Amino acid sequence: MQHLIERREALLKRLVAGGNFVKGSITSVCGTCARSRCTCAKTCATMAFRLTYKDTRQKTHIVYIPRNRLAQMQRRVANYARMRALIPQIIDTNIAIFKGGG
């Protein structure tokens, strides 16, 4: 039983230590100007990045991500994925503790 409690505490510490997180996915889109004869109309001139996520009412939201903050947002999305992987482990450990009488 003590082993399960220690495991739960370790998992909770990992959950808290994960840092900031954001739910969603990052996509890249090509940015072009409005001039029809410009070279960017044929090729991708600049890449723009966006975070797409759904709120509690399942409405899709899109947030522009500046290029200089892309790495920060990628870390936050990765932290969310790690958090989602930890939660089922915590739940399983809590159930095992409950079944053990704790």
C-alpha angles and dihedrals in degrees: 000000000000089000090057093049091050090049091052092050091050091050092049090051090052089049093052094042091056092089128209118353139188129199116225144060132277118229132181124221132184117252118215133175126238097252111108096209096047119115090236089068088068101034135029106270100181133006118230122195128212137184113221120195141153124235126219091280090053093249112149118236127189122203123190114234117207113228093241091057098044095101091051092052092046089055091051093051090048090050089055091053091051091048091052090052092051098050097069089049090053091048092050091049092049090051091050090050091049092050089050090058098257 
